[in-house]
């Protein structure tokens, strides 16, 4: 049963592969895939807002250290 299904699917795939329209679509999608991946990563990195988060974190730590110093919890 499994071999019969596999042979049927392979025959269908061979017929589709030989058609020039499906071949053109395959080549076009293969060509555009790297550009799509690079664009996706650029979009992700532009939305991360790392610099602002890092700046806020440093300011928060500095403020905590100054408060601890005023309360004599931290001596430096």
Secondary structure, DSSP 8 states (H G I E B T S, - for coil): -HHHHHHHHHHHHHHHHH-HHHHHHHHHHHHHHHHHHHHHHHHHHHHS-HHHHHHHHHHHHHHHHHHHHHTTSS--
